[in-house]
């Protein structure tokens, strides 16, 4: 529902906050959140980048979101290089 109806001007801030509040250890939940964040980035790159700079996502979900954005054909090479620098280092 969020992807189809709420990645819009009036809802984007709330949508990103919902993603920030999802705390679940399931692999597919984390992948769904990462994929949804990448969809937000394609339409609202500045707002989503600001969200990625300040969030409470676990490292896996955060890094997967970055990866999914980088894999997008709708994101230019300069942005992809910048996003690679934003990945969190994990042990």
HTML snippet that shows the backbone in 3Dmol.js (N, CA, C, O; Angstrom):
<script src="https://3Dmol.org/build/3Dmol-min.js"></script>
<div id="view" style="width:600px;height:400px;position:relative"></div>
<script>
const pdb = `
ATOM      1  N   UNK A   1       0.827  -1.190   0.000  1.00  0.00           N
ATOM      2  CA  UNK A   1       0.000   0.000   0.000  1.00  0.00           C
ATOM      3  C   UNK A   1       0.871   1.252   0.000  1.00  0.00           C
ATOM      4  O   UNK A   1       0.613   2.200  -0.742  1.00  0.00           O
ATOM      5  N   UNK A   2       1.916   1.245   0.851  1.00  0.00           N
ATOM      6  CA  UNK A   2       2.767   2.431   0.910  1.00  0.00           C
ATOM      7  C   UNK A   2       3.395   2.719  -0.441  1.00  0.00           C
ATOM      8  O   UNK A   2       3.422   3.869  -0.881  1.00  0.00           O
ATOM      9  N   UNK A   3       3.899   1.688  -1.102  1.00  0.00           N
ATOM     10  CA  UNK A   3       4.558   1.889  -2.393  1.00  0.00           C
ATOM     11  C   UNK A   3       3.590   2.374  -3.464  1.00  0.00           C
ATOM     12  O   UNK A   3       3.943   3.228  -4.277  1.00  0.00           O
ATOM     13  N   UNK A   4       2.409   1.854  -3.473  1.00  0.00           N
ATOM     14  CA  UNK A   4       1.456   2.181  -4.535  1.00  0.00           C
ATOM     15  C   UNK A   4       0.731   3.505  -4.342  1.00  0.00           C
ATOM     16  O   UNK A   4       0.395   4.176  -5.318  1.00  0.00           O
ATOM     17  N   UNK A   5       0.489   3.885  -3.100  1.00  0.00           N
ATOM     18  CA  UNK A   5      -0.376   5.037  -2.877  1.00  0.00           C
ATOM     19  C   UNK A   5       0.231   6.181  -2.076  1.00  0.00           C
ATOM     20  O   UNK A   5      -0.303   7.289  -2.099  1.00  0.00           O
ATOM     21  N   UNK A   6       1.330   5.944  -1.371  1.00  0.00           N
ATOM     22  CA  UNK A   6       1.789   6.958  -0.431  1.00  0.00           C
ATOM     23  C   UNK A   6       3.183   7.524  -0.687  1.00  0.00           C
ATOM     24  O   UNK A   6       3.661   8.338   0.103  1.00  0.00           O
ATOM     25  N   UNK A   7       3.831   7.125  -1.742  1.00  0.00           N
ATOM     26  CA  UNK A   7       5.098   7.782  -2.083  1.00  0.00           C
ATOM     27  C   UNK A   7       4.721   8.998  -2.933  1.00  0.00           C
ATOM     28  O   UNK A   7       4.918   9.040  -4.147  1.00  0.00           O
ATOM     29  N   UNK A   8       4.180   9.962  -2.233  1.00  0.00           N
ATOM     30  CA  UNK A   8       3.669  11.201  -2.810  1.00  0.00           C
ATOM     31  C   UNK A   8       4.100  12.364  -1.925  1.00  0.00           C
ATOM     32  O   UNK A   8       4.501  12.169  -0.778  1.00  0.00           O
ATOM     33  N   UNK A   9       4.012  13.576  -2.471  1.00  0.00           N
ATOM     34  CA  UNK A   9       4.463  14.771  -1.756  1.00  0.00           C
ATOM     35  C   UNK A   9       3.931  14.867  -0.328  1.00  0.00           C
ATOM     36  O   UNK A   9       4.697  15.109   0.605  1.00  0.00           O
ATOM     37  N   UNK A  10       2.644  14.681  -0.159  1.00  0.00           N
ATOM     38  CA  UNK A  10       2.059  14.905   1.162  1.00  0.00           C
ATOM     39  C   UNK A  10       2.360  13.794   2.181  1.00  0.00           C
ATOM     40  O   UNK A  10       2.154  13.989   3.379  1.00  0.00           O
ATOM     41  N   UNK A  11       2.839  12.644   1.719  1.00  0.00           N
ATOM     42  CA  UNK A  11       3.056  11.516   2.620  1.00  0.00           C
ATOM     43  C   UNK A  11       4.514  11.089   2.795  1.00  0.00           C
ATOM     44  O   UNK A  11       4.818  10.328   3.714  1.00  0.00           O
ATOM     45  N   UNK A  12       5.414  11.555   1.945  1.00  0.00           N
ATOM     46  CA  UNK A  12       6.765  10.993   1.920  1.00  0.00           C
ATOM     47  C   UNK A  12       7.464  11.054   3.277  1.00  0.00           C
ATOM     48  O   UNK A  12       8.144  10.099   3.651  1.00  0.00           O
ATOM     49  N   UNK A  13       7.318  12.137   4.014  1.00  0.00           N
ATOM     50  CA  UNK A  13       7.966  12.223   5.326  1.00  0.00           C
ATOM     51  C   UNK A  13       7.429  11.158   6.283  1.00  0.00           C
ATOM     52  O   UNK A  13       8.192  10.542   7.027  1.00  0.00           O
ATOM     53  N   UNK A  14       6.130  10.951   6.259  1.00  0.00           N
ATOM     54  CA  UNK A  14       5.521   9.929   7.115  1.00  0.00           C
ATOM     55  C   UNK A  14       5.940   8.530   6.693  1.00  0.00           C
ATOM     56  O   UNK A  14       6.188   7.672   7.540  1.00  0.00           O
ATOM     57  N   UNK A  15       6.021   8.298   5.406  1.00  0.00           N
ATOM     58  CA  UNK A  15       6.427   6.983   4.891  1.00  0.00           C
ATOM     59  C   UNK A  15       7.839   6.654   5.355  1.00  0.00           C
ATOM     60  O   UNK A  15       8.095   5.549   5.833  1.00  0.00           O
ATOM     61  N   UNK A  16       8.755   7.606   5.217  1.00  0.00           N
ATOM     62  CA  UNK A  16      10.133   7.365   5.648  1.00  0.00           C
ATOM     63  C   UNK A  16      10.200   7.122   7.153  1.00  0.00           C
ATOM     64  O   UNK A  16      10.990   6.296   7.610  1.00  0.00           O
ATOM     65  N   UNK A  17       9.389   7.824   7.918  1.00  0.00           N
ATOM     66  CA  UNK A  17       9.368   7.619   9.370  1.00  0.00           C
ATOM     67  C   UNK A  17       8.821   6.232   9.708  1.00  0.00           C
ATOM     68  O   UNK A  17       9.296   5.593  10.646  1.00  0.00           O
ATOM     69  N   UNK A  18       7.842   5.769   8.962  1.00  0.00           N
ATOM     70  CA  UNK A  18       7.323   4.410   9.175  1.00  0.00           C
ATOM     71  C   UNK A  18       8.433   3.389   8.937  1.00  0.00           C
ATOM     72  O   UNK A  18       8.608   2.462   9.727  1.00  0.00           O
ATOM     73  N   UNK A  19       9.177   3.560   7.852  1.00  0.00           N
ATOM     74  CA  UNK A  19      10.283   2.639   7.573  1.00  0.00           C
ATOM     75  C   UNK A  19      11.317   2.685   8.689  1.00  0.00           C
ATOM     76  O   UNK A  19      11.893   1.659   9.052  1.00  0.00           O
ATOM     77  N   UNK A  20      11.550   3.867   9.226  1.00  0.00           N
ATOM     78  CA  UNK A  20      12.521   4.030  10.304  1.00  0.00           C
ATOM     79  C   UNK A  20      12.085   3.294  11.568  1.00  0.00           C
ATOM     80  O   UNK A  20      12.925   2.849  12.349  1.00  0.00           O
ATOM     81  N   UNK A  21      10.786   3.168  11.768  1.00  0.00           N
ATOM     82  CA  UNK A  21      10.257   2.550  12.993  1.00  0.00           C
ATOM     83  C   UNK A  21      10.114   1.034  12.894  1.00  0.00           C
ATOM     84  O   UNK A  21       9.850   0.382  13.904  1.00  0.00           O
ATOM     85  N   UNK A  22      10.278   0.468  11.729  1.00  0.00           N
ATOM     86  CA  UNK A  22      10.127  -0.983  11.581  1.00  0.00           C
ATOM     87  C   UNK A  22      11.349  -1.672  12.168  1.00  0.00           C
ATOM     88  O   UNK A  22      12.467  -1.505  11.682  1.00  0.00           O
ATOM     89  N   UNK A  23      11.123  -2.438  13.204  1.00  0.00           N
ATOM     90  CA  UNK A  23      12.186  -3.191  13.878  1.00  0.00           C
ATOM     91  C   UNK A  23      11.787  -4.666  13.856  1.00  0.00           C
ATOM     92  O   UNK A  23      10.943  -5.100  14.640  1.00  0.00           O
ATOM     93  N   UNK A  24      12.393  -5.421  12.965  1.00  0.00           N
ATOM     94  CA  UNK A  24      12.051  -6.831  12.813  1.00  0.00           C
ATOM     95  C   UNK A  24      13.300  -7.561  12.344  1.00  0.00           C
ATOM     96  O   UNK A  24      14.053  -7.030  11.527  1.00  0.00           O
ATOM     97  N   UNK A  25      13.530  -8.749  12.838  1.00  0.00           N
ATOM     98  CA  UNK A  25      14.738  -9.503  12.496  1.00  0.00           C
ATOM     99  C   UNK A  25      14.593 -10.355  11.237  1.00  0.00           C
ATOM    100  O   UNK A  25      15.563 -10.958  10.779  1.00  0.00           O
ATOM    101  N   UNK A  26      13.395 -10.404  10.684  1.00  0.00           N
ATOM    102  CA  UNK A  26      13.177 -11.232   9.498  1.00  0.00           C
ATOM    103  C   UNK A  26      13.886 -10.688   8.267  1.00  0.00           C
ATOM    104  O   UNK A  26      13.840  -9.491   7.981  1.00  0.00           O
ATOM    105  N   UNK A  27      14.542 -11.587   7.546  1.00  0.00           N
ATOM    106  CA  UNK A  27      15.290 -11.222   6.340  1.00  0.00           C
ATOM    107  C   UNK A  27      14.393 -10.516   5.326  1.00  0.00           C
ATOM    108  O   UNK A  27      14.768  -9.471   4.795  1.00  0.00           O
ATOM    109  N   UNK A  28      13.218 -11.073   5.052  1.00  0.00           N
ATOM    110  CA  UNK A  28      12.347 -10.517   4.024  1.00  0.00           C
ATOM    111  C   UNK A  28      11.741  -9.184   4.448  1.00  0.00           C
ATOM    112  O   UNK A  28      11.445  -8.346   3.596  1.00  0.00           O
ATOM    113  N   UNK A  29      11.556  -8.976   5.727  1.00  0.00           N
ATOM    114  CA  UNK A  29      11.085  -7.682   6.223  1.00  0.00           C
ATOM    115  C   UNK A  29      12.161  -6.631   5.959  1.00  0.00           C
ATOM    116  O   UNK A  29      11.869  -5.543   5.462  1.00  0.00           O
ATOM    117  N   UNK A  30      13.394  -6.962   6.291  1.00  0.00           N
ATOM    118  CA  UNK A  30      14.503  -6.028   6.076  1.00  0.00           C
ATOM    119  C   UNK A  30      14.675  -5.725   4.586  1.00  0.00           C
ATOM    120  O   UNK A  30      14.900  -4.574   4.211  1.00  0.00           O
ATOM    121  N   UNK A  31      14.572  -6.735   3.747  1.00  0.00           N
ATOM    122  CA  UNK A  31      14.711  -6.527   2.306  1.00  0.00           C
ATOM    123  C   UNK A  31      13.561  -5.678   1.760  1.00  0.00           C
ATOM    124  O   UNK A  31      13.772  -4.842   0.881  1.00  0.00           O
ATOM    125  N   UNK A  32      12.358  -5.887   2.271  1.00  0.00           N
ATOM    126  CA  UNK A  32      11.216  -5.092   1.820  1.00  0.00           C
ATOM    127  C   UNK A  32      11.400  -3.624   2.183  1.00  0.00           C
ATOM    128  O   UNK A  32      11.106  -2.743   1.375  1.00  0.00           O
ATOM    129  N   UNK A  33      11.879  -3.360   3.379  1.00  0.00           N
ATOM    130  CA  UNK A  33      12.125  -1.976   3.798  1.00  0.00           C
ATOM    131  C   UNK A  33      13.210  -1.359   2.918  1.00  0.00           C
ATOM    132  O   UNK A  33      13.064  -0.224   2.463  1.00  0.00           O
ATOM    133  N   UNK A  34      14.283  -2.084   2.676  1.00  0.00           N
ATOM    134  CA  UNK A  34      15.375  -1.581   1.839  1.00  0.00           C
ATOM    135  C   UNK A  34      14.882  -1.275   0.430  1.00  0.00           C
ATOM    136  O   UNK A  34      15.213  -0.230  -0.130  1.00  0.00           O
ATOM    137  N   UNK A  35      14.111  -2.160  -0.131  1.00  0.00           N
ATOM    138  CA  UNK A  35      13.580  -1.972  -1.473  1.00  0.00           C
ATOM    139  C   UNK A  35      12.645  -0.769  -1.520  1.00  0.00           C
ATOM    140  O   UNK A  35      12.692   0.016  -2.466  1.00  0.00           O
ATOM    141  N   UNK A  36      11.798  -0.621  -0.506  1.00  0.00           N
ATOM    142  CA  UNK A  36      10.869   0.507  -0.455  1.00  0.00           C
ATOM    143  C   UNK A  36      11.624   1.837  -0.335  1.00  0.00           C
ATOM    144  O   UNK A  36      11.247   2.828  -0.960  1.00  0.00           O
ATOM    145  N   UNK A  37      12.680   1.851   0.464  1.00  0.00           N
ATOM    146  CA  UNK A  37      13.493   3.073   0.586  1.00  0.00           C
ATOM    147  C   UNK A  37      14.115   3.416  -0.756  1.00  0.00           C
ATOM    148  O   UNK A  37      14.192   4.590  -1.119  1.00  0.00           O
ATOM    149  N   UNK A  38      14.561   2.412  -1.498  1.00  0.00           N
ATOM    150  CA  UNK A  38      15.146   2.695  -2.811  1.00  0.00           C
ATOM    151  C   UNK A  38      14.090   3.275  -3.759  1.00  0.00           C
ATOM    152  O   UNK A  38      14.404   4.142  -4.574  1.00  0.00           O
ATOM    153  N   UNK A  39      12.855   2.808  -3.660  1.00  0.00           N
ATOM    154  CA  UNK A  39      11.776   3.368  -4.479  1.00  0.00           C
ATOM    155  C   UNK A  39      11.519   4.826  -4.096  1.00  0.00           C
ATOM    156  O   UNK A  39      11.247   5.661  -4.959  1.00  0.00           O
ATOM    157  N   UNK A  40      11.605   5.124  -2.812  1.00  0.00           N
ATOM    158  CA  UNK A  40      11.454   6.510  -2.360  1.00  0.00           C
ATOM    159  C   UNK A  40      12.574   7.374  -2.917  1.00  0.00           C
ATOM    160  O   UNK A  40      12.344   8.517  -3.311  1.00  0.00           O
ATOM    161  N   UNK A  41      13.780   6.834  -2.951  1.00  0.00           N
ATOM    162  CA  UNK A  41      14.926   7.603  -3.430  1.00  0.00           C
ATOM    163  C   UNK A  41      14.764   8.004  -4.898  1.00  0.00           C
ATOM    164  O   UNK A  41      15.121   9.117  -5.285  1.00  0.00           O
ATOM    165  N   UNK A  42      14.233   7.108  -5.696  1.00  0.00           N
ATOM    166  CA  UNK A  42      14.065   7.395  -7.122  1.00  0.00           C
ATOM    167  C   UNK A  42      13.137   8.592  -7.321  1.00  0.00           C
ATOM    168  O   UNK A  42      13.354   9.396  -8.229  1.00  0.00           O
ATOM    169  N   UNK A  43      12.121   8.718  -6.495  1.00  0.00           N
ATOM    170  CA  UNK A  43      11.147   9.806  -6.657  1.00  0.00           C
ATOM    171  C   UNK A  43      11.489  11.036  -5.813  1.00  0.00           C
ATOM    172  O   UNK A  43      11.234  12.166  -6.228  1.00  0.00           O
ATOM    173  N   UNK A  44      12.065  10.815  -4.632  1.00  0.00           N
ATOM    174  CA  UNK A  44      12.388  11.906  -3.703  1.00  0.00           C
ATOM    175  C   UNK A  44      13.822  11.753  -3.227  1.00  0.00           C
ATOM    176  O   UNK A  44      14.067  11.411  -2.069  1.00  0.00           O
ATOM    177  N   UNK A  45      14.760  12.004  -4.112  1.00  0.00           N
ATOM    178  CA  UNK A  45      16.162  11.751  -3.798  1.00  0.00           C
ATOM    179  C   UNK A  45      16.688  12.591  -2.633  1.00  0.00           C
ATOM    180  O   UNK A  45      17.382  12.054  -1.770  1.00  0.00           O
ATOM    181  N   UNK A  46      16.388  13.856  -2.581  1.00  0.00           N
ATOM    182  CA  UNK A  46      16.930  14.714  -1.518  1.00  0.00           C
ATOM    183  C   UNK A  46      16.345  14.331  -0.165  1.00  0.00           C
ATOM    184  O   UNK A  46      17.084  14.173   0.807  1.00  0.00           O
ATOM    185  N   UNK A  47      15.033  14.183  -0.093  1.00  0.00           N
ATOM    186  CA  UNK A  47      14.409  13.796   1.178  1.00  0.00           C
ATOM    187  C   UNK A  47      14.902  12.435   1.651  1.00  0.00           C
ATOM    188  O   UNK A  47      15.148  12.236   2.840  1.00  0.00           O
ATOM    189  N   UNK A  48      15.044  11.507   0.725  1.00  0.00           N
ATOM    190  CA  UNK A  48      15.482  10.168   1.107  1.00  0.00           C
ATOM    191  C   UNK A  48      16.948  10.172   1.501  1.00  0.00           C
ATOM    192  O   UNK A  48      17.340   9.458   2.424  1.00  0.00           O
ATOM    193  N   UNK A  49      17.766  10.963   0.819  1.00  0.00           N
ATOM    194  CA  UNK A  49      19.172  11.067   1.207  1.00  0.00           C
ATOM    195  C   UNK A  49      19.283  11.657   2.608  1.00  0.00           C
ATOM    196  O   UNK A  49      20.076  11.180   3.421  1.00  0.00           O
ATOM    197  N   UNK A  50      18.501  12.683   2.893  1.00  0.00           N
ATOM    198  CA  UNK A  50      18.491  13.261   4.247  1.00  0.00           C
ATOM    199  C   UNK A  50      18.070  12.216   5.277  1.00  0.00           C
ATOM    200  O   UNK A  50      18.637  12.151   6.368  1.00  0.00           O
ATOM    201  N   UNK A  51      17.086  11.408   4.932  1.00  0.00           N
ATOM    202  CA  UNK A  51      16.653  10.326   5.815  1.00  0.00           C
ATOM    203  C   UNK A  51      17.792   9.333   6.047  1.00  0.00           C
ATOM    204  O   UNK A  51      18.024   8.898   7.175  1.00  0.00           O
ATOM    205  N   UNK A  52      18.498   8.978   4.976  1.00  0.00           N
ATOM    206  CA  UNK A  52      19.589   8.014   5.104  1.00  0.00           C
ATOM    207  C   UNK A  52      20.733   8.554   5.959  1.00  0.00           C
ATOM    208  O   UNK A  52      21.455   7.779   6.586  1.00  0.00           O
ATOM    209  N   UNK A  53      20.901   9.852   5.987  1.00  0.00           N
ATOM    210  CA  UNK A  53      21.949  10.444   6.810  1.00  0.00           C
ATOM    211  C   UNK A  53      21.606  10.419   8.291  1.00  0.00           C
ATOM    212  O   UNK A  53      22.504  10.424   9.134  1.00  0.00           O
ATOM    213  N   UNK A  54      20.320  10.392   8.617  1.00  0.00           N
ATOM    214  CA  UNK A  54      19.879  10.372  10.023  1.00  0.00           C
ATOM    215  C   UNK A  54      18.710   9.401  10.149  1.00  0.00           C
ATOM    216  O   UNK A  54      17.568   9.754   9.854  1.00  0.00           O
ATOM    217  N   UNK A  55      18.998   8.187  10.584  1.00  0.00           N
ATOM    218  CA  UNK A  55      17.955   7.178  10.731  1.00  0.00           C
ATOM    219  C   UNK A  55      18.337   6.199  11.831  1.00  0.00           C
ATOM    220  O   UNK A  55      19.434   6.259  12.386  1.00  0.00           O
ATOM    221  N   UNK A  56      17.421   5.310  12.133  1.00  0.00           N
ATOM    222  CA  UNK A  56      17.642   4.288  13.153  1.00  0.00           C
ATOM    223  C   UNK A  56      17.590   2.891  12.550  1.00  0.00           C
ATOM    224  O   UNK A  56      17.327   1.920  13.259  1.00  0.00           O
ATOM    225  N   UNK A  57      17.835   2.780  11.257  1.00  0.00           N
ATOM    226  CA  UNK A  57      17.826   1.476  10.599  1.00  0.00           C
ATOM    227  C   UNK A  57      19.010   0.641  11.069  1.00  0.00           C
ATOM    228  O   UNK A  57      20.078   1.174  11.371  1.00  0.00           O
ATOM    229  N   UNK A  58      18.810  -0.670  11.129  1.00  0.00           N
ATOM    230  CA  UNK A  58      19.945  -1.546  11.431  1.00  0.00           C
ATOM    231  C   UNK A  58      20.889  -1.523  10.232  1.00  0.00           C
ATOM    232  O   UNK A  58      20.491  -1.154   9.127  1.00  0.00           O
ATOM    233  N   UNK A  59      22.127  -1.916  10.455  1.00  0.00           N
ATOM    234  CA  UNK A  59      23.157  -1.834   9.414  1.00  0.00           C
ATOM    235  C   UNK A  59      22.790  -2.625   8.159  1.00  0.00           C
ATOM    236  O   UNK A  59      23.022  -2.155   7.046  1.00  0.00           O
ATOM    237  N   UNK A  60      22.222  -3.811   8.326  1.00  0.00           N
ATOM    238  CA  UNK A  60      21.873  -4.639   7.174  1.00  0.00           C
ATOM    239  C   UNK A  60      20.852  -3.925   6.291  1.00  0.00           C
ATOM    240  O   UNK A  60      21.055  -3.811   5.082  1.00  0.00           O
ATOM    241  N   UNK A  61      19.764  -3.446   6.877  1.00  0.00           N
ATOM    242  CA  UNK A  61      18.704  -2.780   6.122  1.00  0.00           C
ATOM    243  C   UNK A  61      19.230  -1.514   5.467  1.00  0.00           C
ATOM    244  O   UNK A  61      18.942  -1.249   4.300  1.00  0.00           O
ATOM    245  N   UNK A  62      19.996  -0.734   6.211  1.00  0.00           N
ATOM    246  CA  UNK A  62      20.575   0.500   5.689  1.00  0.00           C
ATOM    247  C   UNK A  62      21.462   0.215   4.472  1.00  0.00           C
ATOM    248  O   UNK A  62      21.304   0.837   3.421  1.00  0.00           O
ATOM    249  N   UNK A  63      22.390  -0.725   4.622  1.00  0.00           N
ATOM    250  CA  UNK A  63      23.306  -1.035   3.522  1.00  0.00           C
ATOM    251  C   UNK A  63      22.581  -1.647   2.323  1.00  0.00           C
ATOM    252  O   UNK A  63      22.965  -1.396   1.180  1.00  0.00           O
ATOM    253  N   UNK A  64      21.544  -2.443   2.566  1.00  0.00           N
ATOM    254  CA  UNK A  64      20.771  -3.006   1.465  1.00  0.00           C
ATOM    255  C   UNK A  64      20.000  -1.909   0.738  1.00  0.00           C
ATOM    256  O   UNK A  64      19.871  -1.956  -0.486  1.00  0.00           O
ATOM    257  N   UNK A  65      19.493  -0.934   1.463  1.00  0.00           N
ATOM    258  CA  UNK A  65      18.802   0.190   0.822  1.00  0.00           C
ATOM    259  C   UNK A  65      19.762   0.933  -0.097  1.00  0.00           C
ATOM    260  O   UNK A  65      19.413   1.259  -1.232  1.00  0.00           O
ATOM    261  N   UNK A  66      20.963   1.198   0.389  1.00  0.00           N
ATOM    262  CA  UNK A  66      21.981   1.855  -0.427  1.00  0.00           C
ATOM    263  C   UNK A  66      22.281   1.000  -1.665  1.00  0.00           C
ATOM    264  O   UNK A  66      22.355   1.515  -2.780  1.00  0.00           O
ATOM    265  N   UNK A  67      22.450  -0.302  -1.456  1.00  0.00           N
ATOM    266  CA  UNK A  67      22.742  -1.212  -2.568  1.00  0.00           C
ATOM    267  C   UNK A  67      21.631  -1.181  -3.613  1.00  0.00           C
ATOM    268  O   UNK A  67      21.901  -1.120  -4.812  1.00  0.00           O
ATOM    269  N   UNK A  68      20.388  -1.224  -3.156  1.00  0.00           N
ATOM    270  CA  UNK A  68      19.261  -1.218  -4.085  1.00  0.00           C
ATOM    271  C   UNK A  68      19.190   0.093  -4.869  1.00  0.00           C
ATOM    272  O   UNK A  68      18.847   0.088  -6.051  1.00  0.00           O
ATOM    273  N   UNK A  69      19.507   1.196  -4.229  1.00  0.00           N
ATOM    274  CA  UNK A  69      19.528   2.481  -4.937  1.00  0.00           C
ATOM    275  C   UNK A  69      20.636   2.467  -5.987  1.00  0.00           C
ATOM    276  O   UNK A  69      20.428   2.901  -7.120  1.00  0.00           O
ATOM    277  N   UNK A  70      21.795   1.975  -5.613  1.00  0.00           N
ATOM    278  CA  UNK A  70      22.932   1.909  -6.537  1.00  0.00           C
ATOM    279  C   UNK A  70      22.608   1.020  -7.741  1.00  0.00           C
ATOM    280  O   UNK A  70      23.046   1.305  -8.856  1.00  0.00           O
ATOM    281  N   UNK A  71      21.855  -0.038  -7.526  1.00  0.00           N
ATOM    282  CA  UNK A  71      21.501  -0.953  -8.609  1.00  0.00           C
ATOM    283  C   UNK A  71      20.441  -0.392  -9.554  1.00  0.00           C
ATOM    284  O   UNK A  71      20.225  -0.931 -10.639  1.00  0.00           O
ATOM    285  N   UNK A  72      19.784   0.684  -9.144  1.00  0.00           N
ATOM    286  CA  UNK A  72      18.726   1.268  -9.953  1.00  0.00           C
ATOM    287  C   UNK A  72      19.285   1.871 -11.239  1.00  0.00           C
ATOM    288  O   UNK A  72      20.333   2.516 -11.224  1.00  0.00           O
ATOM    289  N   UNK A  73      18.596   1.664 -12.327  1.00  0.00           N
ATOM    290  CA  UNK A  73      18.986   2.261 -13.599  1.00  0.00           C
ATOM    291  C   UNK A  73      18.573   3.726 -13.684  1.00  0.00           C
ATOM    292  O   UNK A  73      18.967   4.426 -14.617  1.00  0.00           O
ATOM    293  N   UNK A  74      17.786   4.195 -12.723  1.00  0.00           N
ATOM    294  CA  UNK A  74      17.290   5.570 -12.727  1.00  0.00           C
ATOM    295  C   UNK A  74      18.177   6.524 -11.935  1.00  0.00           C
ATOM    296  O   UNK A  74      17.847   7.701 -11.788  1.00  0.00           O
ATOM    297  N   UNK A  75      19.298   6.026 -11.425  1.00  0.00           N
ATOM    298  CA  UNK A  75      20.220   6.831 -10.636  1.00  0.00           C
ATOM    299  C   UNK A  75      21.516   6.987 -11.426  1.00  0.00           C
ATOM    300  O   UNK A  75      22.049   6.011 -11.953  1.00  0.00           O
ATOM    301  N   UNK A  76      22.022   8.228 -11.505  1.00  0.00           N
ATOM    302  CA  UNK A  76      23.224   8.475 -12.312  1.00  0.00           C
ATOM    303  C   UNK A  76      24.492   7.987 -11.610  1.00  0.00           C
ATOM    304  O   UNK A  76      24.484   7.702 -10.413  1.00  0.00           O
ATOM    305  N   UNK A  77      25.573   7.897 -12.371  1.00  0.00           N
ATOM    306  CA  UNK A  77      26.829   7.329 -11.875  1.00  0.00           C
ATOM    307  C   UNK A  77      27.440   8.169 -10.750  1.00  0.00           C
ATOM    308  O   UNK A  77      27.996   7.612  -9.803  1.00  0.00           O
ATOM    309  N   UNK A  78      27.347   9.483 -10.840  1.00  0.00           N
ATOM    310  CA  UNK A  78      27.886  10.332  -9.779  1.00  0.00           C
ATOM    311  C   UNK A  78      27.185  10.095  -8.452  1.00  0.00           C
ATOM    312  O   UNK A  78      27.826  10.044  -7.403  1.00  0.00           O
ATOM    313  N   UNK A  79      25.880   9.953  -8.502  1.00  0.00           N
ATOM    314  CA  UNK A  79      25.099   9.674  -7.297  1.00  0.00           C
ATOM    315  C   UNK A  79      25.456   8.304  -6.744  1.00  0.00           C
ATOM    316  O   UNK A  79      25.569   8.134  -5.530  1.00  0.00           O
ATOM    317  N   UNK A  80      25.632   7.339  -7.616  1.00  0.00           N
ATOM    318  CA  UNK A  80      25.995   5.989  -7.181  1.00  0.00           C
ATOM    319  C   UNK A  80      27.336   5.999  -6.449  1.00  0.00           C
ATOM    320  O   UNK A  80      27.496   5.315  -5.438  1.00  0.00           O
ATOM    321  N   UNK A  81      28.293   6.766  -6.953  1.00  0.00           N
ATOM    322  CA  UNK A  81      29.604   6.864  -6.297  1.00  0.00           C
ATOM    323  C   UNK A  81      29.464   7.501  -4.914  1.00  0.00           C
ATOM    324  O   UNK A  81      30.090   7.051  -3.955  1.00  0.00           O
ATOM    325  N   UNK A  82      28.646   8.541  -4.814  1.00  0.00           N
ATOM    326  CA  UNK A  82      28.416   9.205  -3.529  1.00  0.00           C
ATOM    327  C   UNK A  82      27.752   8.245  -2.537  1.00  0.00           C
ATOM    328  O   UNK A  82      28.121   8.204  -1.363  1.00  0.00           O
ATOM    329  N   UNK A  83      26.783   7.486  -3.012  1.00  0.00           N
ATOM    330  CA  UNK A  83      26.077   6.548  -2.142  1.00  0.00           C
ATOM    331  C   UNK A  83      26.991   5.432  -1.641  1.00  0.00           C
ATOM    332  O   UNK A  83      26.860   4.982  -0.502  1.00  0.00           O
ATOM    333  N   UNK A  84      27.905   4.992  -2.479  1.00  0.00           N
ATOM    334  CA  UNK A  84      28.850   3.955  -2.043  1.00  0.00           C
ATOM    335  C   UNK A  84      29.649   4.433  -0.834  1.00  0.00           C
ATOM    336  O   UNK A  84      29.987   3.640   0.046  1.00  0.00           O
ATOM    337  N   UNK A  85      29.946   5.714  -0.794  1.00  0.00           N
ATOM    338  CA  UNK A  85      30.681   6.291   0.333  1.00  0.00           C
ATOM    339  C   UNK A  85      29.840   6.312   1.611  1.00  0.00           C
ATOM    340  O   UNK A  85      30.392   6.367   2.710  1.00  0.00           O
ATOM    341  N   UNK A  86      28.522   6.268   1.481  1.00  0.00           N
ATOM    342  CA  UNK A  86      27.627   6.338   2.635  1.00  0.00           C
ATOM    343  C   UNK A  86      27.424   4.987   3.321  1.00  0.00           C
ATOM    344  O   UNK A  86      26.898   4.937   4.432  1.00  0.00           O
ATOM    345  N   UNK A  87      27.833   3.893   2.676  1.00  0.00           N
ATOM    346  CA  UNK A  87      27.632   2.574   3.280  1.00  0.00           C
ATOM    347  C   UNK A  87      28.291   2.499   4.651  1.00  0.00           C
ATOM    348  O   UNK A  87      29.372   3.047   4.866  1.00  0.00           O
ATOM    349  N   UNK A  88      27.638   1.826   5.557  1.00  0.00           N
ATOM    350  CA  UNK A  88      28.190   1.625   6.900  1.00  0.00           C
ATOM    351  C   UNK A  88      29.172   0.472   6.887  1.00  0.00           C
ATOM    352  O   UNK A  88      28.956  -0.548   6.232  1.00  0.00           O
ATOM    353  N   UNK A  89      30.230   0.653   7.608  1.00  0.00           N
ATOM    354  CA  UNK A  89      31.208  -0.421   7.756  1.00  0.00           C
ATOM    355  C   UNK A  89      30.690  -1.390   8.824  1.00  0.00           C
ATOM    356  O   UNK A  89      30.317  -0.975   9.921  1.00  0.00           O
ATOM    357  N   UNK A  90      30.670  -2.666   8.494  1.00  0.00           N
ATOM    358  CA  UNK A  90      30.227  -3.672   9.460  1.00  0.00           C
ATOM    359  C   UNK A  90      31.370  -4.641   9.715  1.00  0.00           C
ATOM    360  O   UNK A  90      32.241  -4.843   8.869  1.00  0.00           O
ATOM    361  N   UNK A  91      31.344  -5.226  10.884  1.00  0.00           N
ATOM    362  CA  UNK A  91      32.411  -6.145  11.281  1.00  0.00           C
ATOM    363  C   UNK A  91      32.094  -7.543  10.819  1.00  0.00           C
ATOM    364  O   UNK A  91      32.875  -8.464  11.058  1.00  0.00           O
TER     365      UNK A  91
END
`;
const viewer = $3Dmol.createViewer("view");
viewer.addModel(pdb, "pdb");
viewer.setStyle({}, {cartoon: {color: "spectrum"}});
viewer.zoomTo();
viewer.render();
</script>
